[in-house]
Amino acid sequence: MWFMSFWVAHMDKWTIVSAGFVQGLGWVCTFMPMNIVSSRPWNPKYRPDAASIINLVRNIGGSFGISCHHYAAGAQYTKSVIPTWRHT
């Protein structure tokens, strides 16, 4: 994400490709071990159900995290753009 914050309109394609590669590698290094550790204690008969529940919780958690980030970023933006209103 930090690497993507320096993008401009006139970039070459290799900058975009390298950022996507690094981000994809980060996803693999984060979620593959997490999925392996979280599904290991389950009986093999129940692993498909467990995998679906784990992915559901991960998606809900990600949505919650994104919502919190957007709320905080929006509040910060609003404070910097809109002056303090004084009610008289």
N, C-alpha and C positions, 0 to 999 in steps of 0.2 A: 504494500500500500504506500509506503514511503517513496518507493521508486516511481510509482505512478503519479505522485503529487507534483512531479516536475514535468509532466507532459505539456506540450504546446501543440499548436495547430500544424506546424511544419516540421514534423518528425519523420525519421525514416522507419521502415517497417521492422527493422531488427531491434529497435528499442522496444517496440510493442511486443514483439515475439519473445524477447528475453524477459520482460516483465511478466508475461503470461506463463513462461516456463518456470520462473522462480516461484510464482504464486501457486502453480499446480504442484510443484515439488513440496511446497509448504503444506498444502492440503493433504498430500499423500503421507507426509511424515507426521502429521497431526492426527488424522482420522483413522488411518489403518491400524496403528497400535491401539488406539482407543476402542475401535470395534473389536479387535482381537481380545483385548483384556475384558471388555464388557460382556462378550458372548461366551467366554470360556467356561464359566461355572454352570452354564445351562446344559441340561440334558440334550443330546443331539436331536431328539424328537421335537423339542420345543424351540430350537434355534431359529427357525424362520419367523415364528411369532415374536421371539425376543428381539430379533433384528428389526422387525417392523416397529416395535415399541421403542427401541433405542433410537431409531431414525426419527420417529414422531417427536420424541422428547428433544432430540437435537434440533429439529426444525423449529419447534415452539420456542426453545431457548434462544436460538439464533434470531427469531423474529422479535422476541422480547428485548434482546440486546440491541438490535438495530433500532427498535422504537425508543429505547432509553437514550441511545446515542443521538438520534435525531431530535429528541426532545431537548437534550442538553445543548446541542449545537444550535438549535433554533432559539433557545432562550439566550444563549450567549450572543448570537447574531442580533436579536431584537434589542438587547441592552446596548450594543455598540452602534446600532443604526438609529433607533428611535430615542429621542431625548426623554428625560424623565418628565412625566406629565404632572403638572401641578393643578390640583383642583382647588378653586377658591370659592 
